[in-house]
Amino acid sequence: MSIGEHVKTRELAREMFNYWAAVFQVLAYPHLPLTNNEAERALRHGVILRNICHGTNNKVTWLTINRSTLGNAN
């Protein structure tokens, strides 16, 4: 095993230690989803529309994206 592989293992261990409470919130709150896939899917249509419209450079495009994503919210 090279030294570089040990560095990666150490970085992973540090990340797990730093975010231990967040990683295991699902044990304390079993109703929480394991992933954020639902939120990602909810935003997907707005992201695709933004890409089709070439970004959010003008107000009309921005309003269109917001309304399509948020369900016609003002």
N, C-alpha and C positions, 0 to 999 in steps of 0.2 A: 504494500500500500504506500503510495507516495505522500509526501507532506501536503500537497495540494488537496488530496482527498480528506485528510484530517482537518484541514481548514474548513472545508465545506461541512463536515460533520459538526465541527464546533459552532459554525454559524447557525446551522439548523437547531442545535441544542439551545443556543442563546435565544433564538426566535421563539422556540417552544417555551422557554422559561419566562421570557418577557411577556408573552401573551397567554400564559397558562390559564388565567381566569377566563379570558374571552373564549378560548378554545373549548373549555369544558362547561360553558354556560348551559349547554343543552342538557346536561345532567341535572342542574338545579332547576331549569325551566323546560321540562320535556315538551311543552307546547310550541317551543321555538322551532322553526324549520332548520334542517341541517345545512341547507344551502340558500343562496339568494336567487335561485333560478326564477322564481315567480316574479320578483322585482325586475330582474333582467329582461324577462319576456314582456313585461308591461311597458318597458321603455323601448323595446326593439323597433316598433313601427315608427316612432318618432325619429329614431336614429337613421333608419332607412330613408325616411322622407327627407331628413336633413342632408343626407348624402346625395339623394336625387336632385335636391334643390341647390346643391353646391354650397352648403354651409348656411350660416345664419347672419349673412351680411346685411340684410334689409329687414325692416320691421314686419312687412307682410309675410315673409318666409318664417320669421320667428313666431308670429301669431298663429300661423297655420300649423306649425310643429307643436306648439303648446296646446292648441285646441284638439288636435288629433290625439295627442298623448294623454291629455287630461280629460278628455270626453266633453268638449265644448264648454269648459269652465272659462269664465271671464277673468 
